[in-house]
Each structure stands twice: as C-alpha cells, then as structure tokens.
Amino acid sequence: MKLLSPAISRLARLRQERIEQWVKHPIAVQREVLQHLVTSAQYTEFGRKYNFSRTFSLRDFKQAVPIHEYDDLKPYIQRIMNGEQNILWNTPINWFAKSSGTTSDKSKFIPVSEESLQDCHYKGAKDVLTMYYHFNPESDLLTGKGLVIGGSHTINQVNEEVHYGDLSAVLLQNAPFWGNWIRTPELSIALLDEWEDKIERLAGNTIIENVTSISGVPTWTLVLIRRILEMTGKSTLAEVWPSLELYIHGGVAFTPYQEQFRRLIGKDIHYLDMYNASEGFFAAQGNPNDDGMLLFLDHGIFMEFMPVEEYGKPHPETIGLADIEIGQNYALVINTNGGLWRYLLGDTIQFTSRDPFRIKVSGRLKHFMNAFGEEVIVDNSDKAIAIASEKTGAIVNDYTAAPIYFSETGNGAHEWLVEFEKKPADLNQFVTELDKALKSINSDYEAKRHKDIALGMPRLHMLEKGVFTAWLKRKGKLGGQHKVPRLSNDRKYIEEIQAML
C-alpha cells in the first residue's frame, strides 16, 4: 500500500497549483464567486424580490439585500421543505442539514444543494488532503483508514423528495462509493443514532483496522479513545494504531484538550484545525505550524465581515477582505450556493494573517460574558483555562461560565462550572491562575477586576466526571457536533446543570 504515497503526492501537487491561484488572488476570486451566485439565483423567488438581475456591483448587492438571521429565511426554507423549488437557489434542493451547533432546543434546517455538496463540502475536504500532502509529501495517510466520528446519522424523510439529517449524515449519504474504502467505521455503525451504543460499536469495530487519521470534535473523540484503551488494555492509542499520524479537529477550540490528546495518543502526530459547518466549509489549516486556518475563498461562498459592535444595529455595516484588521473580532456573514443570502452565521472570527488570509474562530455572537463591560469571549476563556491548567498540573475535560449579577449583598463575579480529568492539587491556586490569565489576555476584564470594585474573583465549582455528558443526554444533545456552551451572558445553562446536582 505504501506504493500509493508517491502517486498521491503527485496528484496533490497538481491540485495544490489550483489552491495557490485563489490564494494569490483572493479579492478577485471572491468577486467572481459573488457574481456567479447572483447570476445563478437571479430568477429564483428571492432573486426576483431583490432585483438580482439588476445587481452589478457589491455595493448594489449590499444595498438591496438586508442581513438575515435564520428566522428571516425560515419561511423560505419551510416552503422548500414542503416541496417548492426555485425559491432561494436555482437547482433542486432535496437535502437539509439539521444544525447541531449549539445546545439550544431550537433546530435549524440548512439547505444543501448539489453545488454546496460538490463545490464546497467535498471540495474543501479534498483541499485539506491536498494541503496535508503538500506539507507532508512522504505521508502514508491513505494507506490506512480515516476514523470519522460524526453526529447522529439518522436520515429523516419529509416527503418523497426531501430528507434531512446532521451534516455528517448528509455527507455520508451523498458521498461517492469509493469513500467507504478509506473511511471507518462501516456505514451501519456510522448510521447509529443512539450515542452510547455507538461508542461501543465504534470502539469494537475500529480497533481491528489500520487507522491512520481521526476526525471529530475533541470532547467526543476523547470519550472514544478512553473506551478503546479500556477495551484493548493498552496504555496509549499508538499501541492500538501504530500508523496513526493525523488528528483533524473542529467544533470547539483545541487548546484545552492538547495535553490530554498527547498523553493518550502516546506519540507525536500532526494536528489540524478545520472549520466545517452545516452552512459550508470555510477554512482549514494547511500546515500544523500555521497560525490560523486558510480561508477557503473559491468554494461557492462569498463572505462579508461584520465588526461585532455592529451587531444589533438596524443597518449593520460589513467589510470585505481588503479592509479587515488582524486581531479584530468579526461576525461572519455568508452568501452560499445553497441559497443563504447575507446570512449571519453566528460565529465570530479573528484574522491571524492577511497574506494569505488566515482566521481562527474566536467564539459565538451570543456566547460571551459582558455583564460588566468585560467582553470576555471564548477565545479568552479557552486560553486562560489552558494557562491555569499548565500552572497547576490540572487537566480540564469541559467547562461553562456565566455572570453572577450585582445584588444587594455583593458585587458581580463570574461563576465557573469545571469538570476535571485531573484535579489541581490546590483549587484556589487554579482560580488565581485563571483570573491572572484572563487579566493578561483581556484588558477590559483586567479593568473591571481592579480592586474588586465591579467584578470579584471567579467563583469556581468542580463537577464530578460525567455531569456535562448527563446534562447533554437529558437535552437529547449527546454526541457528534453537540457541545457544552463555554460562555453565556445569562445563567440558563449553569442553573440547569446545578439543578441536576
């Protein structure tokens, strides 16, 4: 099988040339993407409503089409699910990805066209593989199988033509036949809906394979790794899969989990960050040493960037690639070849580089703490948790935090619920290091913590292992892309979890 590697490397070099073209001409390529989208959809109901046939510039487009959140597009989407076509996009839409990006009870159904499958999701996956082989031409990645840890793969039928499921289910159902040759587990296991049974079957089915790569959300991947080690009696995953060389992660920041993965895997492998959501494949690391993920600019999505302070204004402004600033927080606004128009995704990103354009996901528009003007985002809290863990020798499995608001009896504070894999020897030291790290990372937090006038020391409660999993299970959100919300500006999640204790 190793004879494949030189041939694959040559194919990767050919495809790499195409990638370099849109990397070198980002603004022109994005302009072409927008023109193609508007031209394709000009005779749809949405296109006629907003005069796409008379839209000749980005300025015209932005003036004509307002920014939409999901509820704004929901009536159109519901009509498509009921069987109408040519509403948002000009080719038939028979598949919908049921969004599983939050622990909210509210489901979103994202239209998935043939173009978004082929020219966005699958093309993005091929480009990740291409960039990896470009970085690592001697790789034996495709001489084994890739373990894919997806979500709930149940396919639901709305009518004879229309189906929906988690994105991973939609991608599996539409994947080319040869995809089964390089992927594990077998389809019958991948399609299991009950997560606890699925973990057992995943572990038992895959330990006999030659797994060279793993893809999945870190939290659930750790659950699977621990079960595999229990079943095999091995100390590290390298003893189970000696050829393992790559872990592709996404969904949550990897920083709090790095040490656990290194310890459980037991050897040096490559780690790549990927930004693939129900709405599209937006970015991925080409090189593990890159600071940020390469923005995918030629994949059927035209992107706008909204400064976060614009959110909530009647007519929020967006900017293009030419005007972005490194390190600033932007909400991602997308136009897709699945029929999402000026759609506010909900994620916030920061650019880490302009040449090429690289990004990192910094949080969610609605997942932050700003009860006292401290403006703490998920990127801040992930880094602070990692620093506090390193300083105290702790290992954190998961956490959530929310404000304690001013009362007659005291000032405000941040309340943290933390589940440790390895508890710190001194919890007070962990809290102190967490507070110090947040001060060093976020000047607004530091200012509000001054002399405890507005914001007191963090109040941290240790949870027993399994509490977050039990909470997600109770909400019907166990496994796959579902995750614990890191930060919230209200106390809903914390109070739900505390009520279980």
Long-range contacts (C-beta under 8 A, 24 or more apart in sequence): 1-140, 1-143, 1-144, 2-140, 2-143, 4-142, 4-143, 5-138, 5-139, 5-140, 5-142, 5-143, 8-133, 8-142, 9-133, 9-137, 9-138, 9-139, 12-129, 12-130, 12-133, 12-134, 12-137, 13-134, 15-126, 15-127, 15-130, 16-130, 16-131, 16-134, 19-127, 19-130, 19-131, 22-297, 22-298, 23-294, 23-297, 23-356, 26-295, 26-297, 26-321, 26-356, 26-357, 27-320, 27-321, 27-322, 29-297, 29-298, 30-297, 30-302, 30-303, 30-320, 30-321, 31-58, 33-297, 33-298, 33-300, 33-301, 33-302, 34-58, 34-61, 34-302, 34-335, 37-300, 37-302, 37-335, 37-336, 37-337, 40-89, 40-90, 40-337, 41-88, 41-89, 41-90, 41-339, 41-341, 43-86, 43-90, 44-86, 44-87, 44-88, 44-89, 44-90, 44-339, 45-76, 45-86, 45-87, 45-88, 46-76, 46-87, 46-88, 46-339, 46-341, 47-90, 50-341, 58-320, 62-304, 62-318, 62-342, 65-341, 65-342, 66-315, 66-342, 67-306, 67-316, 67-318, 67-333, 67-342, 67-343, 67-344, 68-340, 68-341, 68-342, 68-343, 68-344, 69-343, 69-344, 70-108, 70-343, 73-340, 73-341, 73-343, 76-339, 77-109, 77-111, 80-111, 80-162, 80-339, 81-109, 81-158, 81-162, 81-164, 82-158, 82-159, 83-159, 83-161, 83-162, 87-339, 88-338, 88-339, 88-340, 88-341, 89-113, 89-115, 89-337, 89-338, 89-339, 91-115, 92-161, 93-338, 93-339, 94-161, 94-162, 94-163, 95-162, 95-163, 95-164, 95-170, 95-173, 95-174, 96-158, 96-162, 96-163, 96-164, 96-170, 97-164, 97-165, 97-166, 97-167, 97-170, 97-278, 97-279, 98-156, 98-164, 98-165, 98-166, 98-278, 99-278, 100-151, 100-152, 100-166, 100-167, 100-278, 100-477, 100-480, 100-481, 100-482, 101-277, 101-278, 101-346, 101-481, 102-364, 102-485, 103-472, 103-475, 103-477, 103-482, 103-483, 103-484, 103-485, 103-493, 105-475, 108-278, 109-164, 110-167, 110-278, 110-279, 110-338, 110-340, 111-338, 111-339, 111-340, 112-167, 112-170, 112-278, 112-338, 113-337, 113-338, 113-339, 115-300, 115-337, 115-338, 116-280, 116-300, 116-336, 116-337, 116-338, 117-170, 117-171, 117-174, 119-299, 119-300, 119-337, 120-280, 120-281, 120-299, 120-300, 120-301, 120-336, 120-337, 120-338, 121-167, 121-171, 121-276, 121-280, 121-281, 122-171, 122-175, 123-281, 123-299, 124-276, 124-281, 124-284, 124-296, 124-299, 125-281, 127-284, 127-296, 127-299, 128-248, 128-272, 128-274, 128-284, 131-284, 131-285, 131-286, 131-287, 131-294, 132-246, 132-270, 132-272, 132-286, 134-286, 135-286, 135-287, 135-288, 136-270, 139-245, 140-212, 140-243, 140-245, 141-212, 141-213, 141-245, 141-246, 142-182, 142-212, 143-210, 143-212, 143-243, 144-209, 144-210, 144-211, 144-212, 144-213, 144-241, 144-243, 145-182, 145-183, 145-184, 145-209, 145-210, 145-211, 145-212, 146-182, 146-183, 146-184, 146-211, 146-212, 146-213, 146-214, 146-215, 147-184, 147-185, 147-202, 147-206, 147-209, 147-211, 147-213, 147-214, 147-215, 147-216, 148-183, 148-184, 148-190, 148-215, 148-216, 149-202, 149-214, 149-215, 149-216, 149-217, 149-220, 149-221, 149-224, 149-480, 150-190, 150-216, 150-480, 150-481, 151-479, 151-480, 151-481, 151-482, 152-193, 152-195, 152-479, 152-480, 153-190, 153-191, 153-192, 153-193, 154-191, 154-193, 155-191, 166-480, 166-481, 167-276, 167-277, 167-278, 167-481, 168-480, 168-481, 184-209, 184-211, 195-473, 195-478, 195-479, 195-480, 196-478, 198-479, 199-223, 199-224, 199-227, 199-479, 200-227, 203-227, 203-228, 203-231, 204-231, 207-231, 207-232, 207-240, 209-241, 210-241, 210-243, 211-241, 211-243, 211-244, 212-241, 212-243, 212-244, 212-245, 212-246, 213-244, 213-245, 213-246, 213-247, 213-248, 214-244, 214-246, 214-247, 214-248, 215-247, 215-248, 215-249, 215-274, 216-249, 217-249, 217-250, 217-251, 217-252, 217-480, 217-481, 217-483, 218-249, 218-251, 218-252, 218-254, 218-257, 218-261, 219-252, 219-257, 219-397, 219-398, 219-483, 219-484, 220-479, 220-480, 221-247, 221-249, 222-257, 222-260, 222-261, 222-264, 222-397, 223-469, 225-264, 225-265, 226-264, 229-264, 235-266, 236-264, 236-265, 236-266, 236-267, 237-264, 237-265, 237-266, 238-265, 238-266, 238-267, 239-266, 244-269, 245-269, 245-270, 246-270, 246-271, 246-272, 247-271, 247-272, 248-272, 248-273, 248-274, 249-273, 249-274, 250-274, 250-275, 250-276, 251-481, 251-483, 252-483, 252-486, 253-361, 253-378, 253-379, 253-382, 255-382, 255-383, 255-385, 255-386, 256-382, 256-385, 256-386, 256-389, 256-396, 256-399, 258-386, 259-389, 259-390, 259-395, 260-395, 260-421, 273-360, 275-359, 275-361, 277-345, 277-347, 279-334, 279-336, 279-338, 279-340, 279-343, 279-345, 280-334, 280-336, 280-338, 282-332, 282-359, 283-358, 283-359, 290-358, 291-352, 291-353, 291-358, 291-360, 292-351, 292-352, 292-353, 292-358, 292-359, 292-360, 293-358, 293-359, 293-360, 294-356, 294-357, 294-358, 295-356, 295-357, 295-358, 295-359, 297-357, 300-336, 300-337, 301-334, 301-335, 301-336, 301-337, 302-334, 302-335, 303-332, 303-333, 303-334, 303-335, 304-332, 304-333, 304-334, 304-335, 304-342, 305-330, 305-331, 305-332, 305-333, 305-349, 306-330, 306-331, 306-332, 306-333, 306-344, 307-331, 308-348, 308-365, 311-365, 321-357, 324-351, 324-354, 324-357, 325-351, 326-350, 326-351, 326-352, 326-353, 326-354, 327-351, 327-352, 329-362, 329-363, 329-377, 331-365, 348-377, 350-379, 363-486, 363-487, 366-488, 366-489, 367-485, 367-486, 367-487, 367-488, 368-487, 368-489, 369-401, 369-402, 369-403, 369-414, 369-487, 369-488, 369-489, 370-489, 371-403, 371-405, 371-412, 371-489, 372-403, 372-412, 372-448, 372-454, 372-455, 373-444, 373-447, 373-448, 373-454, 374-442, 374-444, 374-445, 374-448, 374-455, 375-442, 375-444, 375-445, 376-414, 376-438, 376-442, 376-444, 376-445, 376-487, 377-487, 378-486, 378-487, 380-438, 380-441, 380-442, 380-445, 381-438, 381-486, 381-487, 382-486, 383-437, 383-441, 384-434, 384-437, 384-438, 384-441, 385-418, 385-434, 387-433, 387-434, 387-437, 388-430, 388-431, 388-433, 388-434, 388-437, 389-424, 389-430, 391-429, 391-430, 391-433, 392-424, 392-425, 392-426, 392-429, 392-430, 392-433, 393-422, 393-424, 393-425, 394-420, 394-422, 394-423, 394-424, 394-430, 395-420, 395-421, 395-422, 396-420, 396-421, 397-421, 397-465, 397-468, 398-468, 398-484, 399-484, 399-486, 400-468, 400-484, 400-485, 400-486, 400-487, 400-488, 400-493, 400-494, 400-497, 401-458, 401-486, 401-487, 401-488, 401-494, 402-487, 402-488, 402-489, 402-490, 402-491, 402-493, 402-494, 403-489, 403-491, 404-459, 404-491, 410-456, 411-452, 411-453, 411-454, 411-455, 411-456, 412-454, 412-455, 412-456, 413-455, 413-456, 413-457, 413-458, 413-459, 414-455, 414-458, 414-459, 415-458, 415-459, 415-460, 415-461, 415-491, 415-494, 416-458, 416-459, 416-460, 416-461, 417-460, 417-461, 417-463, 417-467, 417-494, 417-497, 417-498, 418-460, 418-461, 418-462, 418-463, 419-462, 419-463, 419-464, 419-465, 419-466, 419-467, 419-468, 420-462, 420-465, 421-465, 423-462, 427-460, 427-462, 430-460, 431-457, 431-458, 431-460, 434-458, 434-460, 463-497, 463-501, 467-497, 467-500, 467-501, 468-497, 470-500, 471-496, 471-497, 471-500, 474-500
